[in-house]
Each structure stands twice: as structure tokens, then as C-alpha cells.
Amino acid sequence: MAMMGTTICAVKRHGKIAIAGDGQVTMGENTIFKNSAKKVRRIYNDKVVTGFAGSVADAFSLCERFEERLNQCNGSLERAAVSLAQDWRADKAMRQLQAMMIVADQENMLIVSGTGEVIDPDDGICAIGSGGNYALAAARALMENTELSAVEIAEKALRVAASICVFTNDHIIVEEV
């Protein structure tokens, strides 16, 4: 049985990028397996933050592969993400992975999708996972109507998603670069 379910939201504002994620791991459609998983983490000497959604084992595998690419590309976030996406499309085993990631350094924020795409969001806001659309809508509204920081917007957007999505909880971790 697959373990999944989460929400990750990233916000870029005033030269800072924050990625927030909840801690819920769901087994199947109706069992909360864990509520304090850490799905947002720092890698590459704390210069890069990743957040992942989807199947837990697949997401861990992707994070490890992304960190390997980051080391091979001397810390270039875009090159590492494109390299991972190319591998994802070409490798038969990787194509089966059911996960997505948001990755960020001090300047860039990217979504790396399960179809092998690398997406740079237009408005400095992106979200993935089961509650991603709720968090995205909340973050956009907060960005337009408040002067909150990137960290505050990402966290509040996750709280909105947690109040709507049964696969998202309010055990939130936020990392900023």
C-alpha cells in the first residue's frame, strides 16, 4: 500500500524564498500513518532547500538523486534540476516514481515534476501535493493583499490547506533561503 499525501508551498518575496511543508503521511485513502514527517529539508551545505510530495519512498529517492546531480553540477540548481528531469524521462525505473519536488536556492525556485518537467513559476509562488491548489490560492491572495514575509505567507498558506485537505495537517516546517 502506498504512503503519500502532503502539501508543499514555496514563496519568493523581498529576496527570500521560503518552502513550507506539512508532516502528514497517509497510508491508503483513510489512515494517517505519521503526522510529523519532515518533507522540507536543506541540502548542499544548507544552500538549497527541497520539499517533496507523493509516495514517500519515491520522494526520498528523488531527493537523493537531485542532491547527487547538485554535487555533479557544482551547486547549479537549474542544471541539476534539468539533469534530473532528463534522467526521469529516460530511465524506465525512474518513470515509475510517483513524486514531485520544489527546489530553491537564493535566486531560483523550481518545480521538478513526475513527467520530467522543470517549471519556473511566473509569480514567485508554487505548490504541489494533495493540498497544493488550496495552498497556492491562499499564498497568491496573501501575496497580493498583505506585506507578510515569504516565511509567513508560506506557513499561512499551509494552514489554509490543512483546514481544507484531509491529506494535509498543521505540523508545518518552513525553511528559508
C-alpha positions as CSV (number, residue, x, y, z in Angstrom):
1,M,0.0,0.0,0.0
2,A,1.4,3.4,-1.0
3,M,2.2,6.0,1.7
4,M,1.6,9.5,0.5
5,G,-0.3,12.8,0.9
6,T,1.2,16.1,1.7
7,T,1.3,19.8,0.7
8,I,4.4,21.8,-0.1
9,C,4.2,25.6,-0.8
10,A,7.0,27.9,-1.9
11,V,7.0,31.7,-1.9
12,K,9.6,34.2,-3.1
13,R,9.3,37.7,-1.7
14,H,11.8,40.5,-0.9
15,G,14.8,38.5,-2.0
16,K,13.9,35.5,0.2
17,I,12.4,32.1,-0.7
18,A,10.5,30.1,1.8
19,I,9.4,26.5,1.4
20,A,6.8,25.1,3.8
21,G,5.5,21.5,4.1
22,D,3.2,19.7,6.4
23,G,4.0,16.5,8.2
24,Q,1.3,14.1,7.3
25,V,2.0,10.7,5.8
26,T,-1.2,8.9,4.7
27,M,-1.4,5.1,4.1
28,G,-4.1,4.4,1.5
29,E,-7.1,6.6,1.5
30,N,-8.1,6.6,5.1
31,T,-5.2,6.1,7.6
32,I,-2.8,8.7,8.9
33,F,0.4,6.8,9.3
34,K,2.5,9.6,10.7
35,N,1.9,13.3,11.4
36,S,5.4,14.7,11.9
37,A,7.3,13.7,8.8
38,K,10.0,16.1,7.6
39,K,9.3,16.8,3.9
40,V,11.2,20.0,3.7
41,R,15.0,19.9,4.1
42,R,18.2,21.6,3.5
43,I,20.9,20.0,1.3
44,Y,24.1,21.0,-0.4
45,N,25.8,22.7,2.6
46,D,22.4,24.3,3.6
47,K,22.4,26.4,0.4
48,V,19.4,24.6,-1.2
49,V,16.0,23.7,0.2
50,T,13.9,20.9,-1.1
51,G,10.3,20.0,-0.5
52,F,8.7,16.8,-1.8
53,A,5.2,15.4,-2.2
54,G,4.0,12.0,-3.3
55,S,4.9,8.5,-2.4
56,V,7.4,8.7,0.5
57,A,10.0,6.2,-0.8
58,D,9.8,7.7,-4.3
59,A,10.3,11.2,-2.9
60,F,13.3,10.1,-0.9
61,S,14.8,8.5,-3.9
62,L,14.3,11.7,-6.0
63,C,15.8,13.9,-3.3
64,E,18.9,11.7,-3.1
65,R,19.2,11.7,-6.9
66,F,18.7,15.5,-7.0
67,E,21.4,16.0,-4.4
68,E,23.8,13.8,-6.5
69,R,23.1,16.0,-9.5
70,L,23.6,19.1,-7.5
71,N,27.0,17.9,-6.5
72,Q,27.9,17.0,-10.1
73,C,26.7,20.4,-11.3
74,N,28.7,22.3,-8.6
75,G,25.6,23.6,-7.0
76,S,23.8,24.9,-10.1
77,L,20.2,24.5,-9.2
78,E,18.9,24.8,-12.8
79,R,21.4,22.4,-14.3
80,A,20.9,19.8,-11.6
81,A,17.1,20.0,-12.0
82,V,17.3,19.7,-15.8
83,S,19.7,16.7,-15.4
84,L,17.4,15.0,-13.0
85,A,14.4,15.6,-15.3
86,Q,16.3,14.2,-18.3
87,D,17.1,11.1,-16.3
88,W,13.5,10.9,-15.1
89,R,12.2,10.8,-18.7
90,A,14.9,8.4,-20.0
91,D,15.2,5.9,-17.1
92,K,12.4,3.2,-17.1
93,A,12.6,2.7,-13.4
94,M,12.6,6.4,-12.6
95,R,9.5,6.9,-14.8
96,Q,7.6,4.8,-12.3
97,L,8.4,7.2,-9.4
98,Q,5.3,8.9,-8.0
99,A,6.6,12.2,-6.6
100,M,7.2,15.8,-7.2
101,M,9.7,18.3,-5.7
102,I,10.1,22.0,-5.2
103,V,13.7,23.1,-5.1
104,A,15.2,26.5,-4.3
105,D,18.4,28.3,-3.7
106,Q,18.9,32.1,-3.0
107,E,17.8,33.1,-6.5
108,N,15.7,30.3,-8.1
109,M,12.7,28.3,-7.3
110,L,11.7,25.3,-9.5
111,I,9.1,22.6,-9.6
112,V,10.5,19.2,-10.8
113,S,7.5,17.1,-11.9
114,G,6.9,13.5,-12.3
115,T,6.7,13.9,-16.0
116,G,10.3,15.1,-16.1
117,E,9.4,18.8,-16.4
118,V,11.2,21.7,-14.8
119,I,8.9,24.6,-14.1
120,D,9.9,28.1,-13.0
121,P,6.7,29.7,-11.6
122,D,5.8,33.1,-13.1
123,D,4.7,34.8,-10.0
124,G,7.1,33.5,-7.4
125,I,4.6,31.2,-5.8
126,C,4.2,27.4,-6.3
127,A,2.6,24.5,-4.5
128,I,2.4,20.7,-5.0
129,G,0.8,17.8,-3.4
130,S,-2.7,16.9,-2.3
131,G,-3.5,20.4,-0.9
132,G,-1.3,22.2,-3.4
133,N,-4.1,24.1,-5.1
134,Y,-5.5,25.3,-1.8
135,A,-2.1,26.5,-0.6
136,L,-1.4,28.1,-4.0
137,A,-4.7,30.1,-3.9
138,A,-4.1,31.2,-0.3
139,A,-0.5,32.2,-1.0
140,R,-1.5,34.3,-4.0
141,A,-4.2,36.1,-2.0
142,L,-1.8,36.8,0.8
143,M,0.9,38.0,-1.6
144,E,-1.5,40.4,-3.2
145,N,-3.2,41.7,-0.1
146,T,-0.5,41.8,2.6
147,E,3.0,42.7,3.3
148,L,3.8,39.4,5.1
149,S,7.2,37.9,4.6
150,A,7.8,34.8,2.4
151,V,8.0,32.6,5.5
152,E,4.8,34.0,6.9
153,I,2.9,33.6,3.6
154,A,4.1,30.0,3.1
155,E,3.2,29.0,6.6
156,K,-0.3,30.6,6.5
157,A,-1.0,29.1,3.1
158,L,-0.2,25.7,4.5
159,R,-2.5,26.3,7.4
160,V,-5.3,27.1,5.0
161,A,-4.6,23.9,3.0
162,A,-4.6,21.9,6.3
163,S,-8.0,23.3,7.2
164,I,-9.5,22.0,3.9
165,C,-7.4,19.0,2.7
166,V,-7.7,15.7,4.7
167,F,-4.3,14.7,3.4
168,T,-2.6,17.8,4.9
169,N,-2.0,18.6,8.6
170,D,-0.9,21.6,10.6
171,H,2.5,20.2,11.7
172,I,4.4,22.6,9.4
173,I,8.1,23.0,8.8
174,V,9.3,26.1,7.0
175,E,12.9,26.7,5.6
176,E,14.1,29.9,4.1
177,V,17.0,30.7,1.7
